[in-house]
Amino acid sequence: MRLQQLRYLVTVAQTGFNISEAARLLHTSQPGVSRQLKLLEEELGMPLLLRTRNSVTGLAPGADPVMALARQIVSDVDRLRDLGRRTYRKVRKSLSVVTNHSIARYLLARPLSGFREAYPSVAIEVSQNTPDVALQQLLNQEVDLVLSTRAPVNQSQLICVPCYSLSRILIMPLDHPLSHCAVQTLDEIAKYPLVMYTAPHAGRTSVENAFRSHGIEFQIALTAADSDIVKTCVADGLGIAVITALSFDQARDTNLVGRCVNRLFEPSPVYAVARRDSADEEVLLSFINQFAPHITFSALRSLLSGGPLPEPRVIGAQRLPGT
């Protein structure tokens, strides 16, 4: 018998015996959940679930005591893990943050410096990963905080703080035909090959959705993993690209021209996501406050108690044509 099987059983009951929803919450497949539950039934020598041809309808007769004990075991294990984590944190005093390339490069330097000044004894670990993997790491208690462009869906055990809203910028080489005018339509952009982020990057999804929602065909010249590579490819004349205002600075990126395309593409959000039961609440809230200083401690504590979401700060392109 495995703890995973008991957790599957408890989660299936919590979702109203919806196997597909339980699989989604457990980040596994529906057949995997069904298989593990059948193995558990075989080991116990009794049916636990009432099944019809295509669904599970409830607990089998006599399975109530098993369910009650499974809930208790899963709850006790979760509390034990939390206790161990809290004790370990008190000794180690560290904070692990996972994010993406653009946020790490363009948004983290100042908050890291401010946090180190406030908490010199707390070691900070910053790593990069995709939003889906990062959120799974958070749920698995492998990291403390996720800074992401994607909000978690239906995860009541997480707190999601909207921190920033990033405007979209169209970048191109200095001698590009669009460099001499404000870009007004998607059709103007679609005439030229595009440098895109590698899927499933949220920046790529946003651009593709904008074109497809208007029935406009577009050509992808190449894909790249992060904004620095995208900018290099654009500067080399391989195409034009849509990135966030966070990743573009006309004074720094002198080999490129930027045009604000806020009216054509949805802004990119930036969220700070943490577990509600985080052990180092004061340290964690302090880091979020350093990352988004416009969000006060009182606003963060209010959010923890079910209060309103704070307004994200807009990072725009005020000095670019098309704004």
Secondary structure, DSSP 8 states (H G I E B T S, - for coil): --HHHHHHHHHHHHTTS-HHHHHHHHTS-HHHHHHHHHHHHHHHTS--EEE-SS-EEEE-TT-HHHHHHHHHHHHHHHHHHHHHHHHHHHHH-EEEEEE-HHHHHHTSHHHHHHHHHH-TTSEEEEEE--HHHHHHHHHTTS-SEEEESS--SS-TTEEEEEEEEE-EEEEEETT-GGGGS----HHHHHTS-EEEE-TT-HHHHHHHHHHHHTT----EEEEESSHHHHHHHHHTTS-BEEEEGGG--TTT-TTEEEEE-TTTS--EEEEEEEETT-TTHHHHHHHHHHHSTTS-HHHHHHHHTT------EEE--TTSTT-
